[in-house]
């Protein structure tokens, strides 16, 4: 009973449509037969009977659909078999019910003479094809919606798995680059190297915390990138300058976005105190990170994996892609706010 009540509740608009169609059909037939308008034409009992017989057909069709349809997609051969058997069984059930009704009300001669029997079978057959068509359309519409939900759920799970894989690639990248900085500082200044290591440990804690998060607030990322830039000053001094222009901190971005773009500017440009590299983070409707370009004399070969990684993440999380602009004197990256 609970399953029946649930199905009725879930299909209430479809059943309402069937009833209204049957009601309109009964009005049309009665008017064509009587050629006059009166109260009888608008009485709903014929529509109720049609709805009940349609529901019997729906139960039969659903029974065979659940048991005989093996393929995941529409199969003409399977549907032909299901519809044929369902229509025959529906006609048998309707005739049995009609016989029981005729016996109860003693109307057997009137309802089961040859002319009336042929007419009623024809009517039942026509109803079976009309209402059966409605049911098949509704059944496959529901199946299509279910498949769409399953596909969306699968794609979301796939995207989340991909994002987690991309994040897993970033952690070693961050660690490796900063260990290189530490290695150089150890040779140049052991005191600075010790201070760098302590600050780096605190910053790396943040990296581990956000590695499980899909998004992080702009405010948190900005606070982190400022700490990270202060860490980099141990090595570079005033050869690099960070400027932040922000109209609002509202919204989210992918964790480590700003740090990666900042690191990109540090790695690919030669900054000096006399000619510093200015890295400007501008936050408006989007976030734009810009820096002037001064190429290093002997640049290290890099894979560009971090930037590609970031583009892939934004491609899965936002409709707006990352935009990269490069000129002879400037380099800028624009990322969407999520």
Secondary structure by P-SEA (a helix, b strand, c coil): caaaaaaaaaaaaaaaaaaaaaaaaaaaaaaaaaccccccccccaaaaaaaaaaaaaaaaaaaaaacccccccccaaaaaaaaaaaaaaaaaaaaaaaaaaaaaaccccccccaaaaaaaaaaaaaaaaaaaaaaaaaaaaaaaaaaaaaaaaaaaaaaaaaaaaaaaaaaaaaaaaaaaaaaaaaaccaaaaaaaaaaaaaaaaaaaaacccccccaaaaaaaaaaaaaaacccccccbbbbbbbcccccccccaaaaaaaaaaaacbbbcccbbbbbbbbbccbbbbbbbbbbbcccccccaaaaaaaaaaaaacccccbbbbbcccbbbbbbbcc
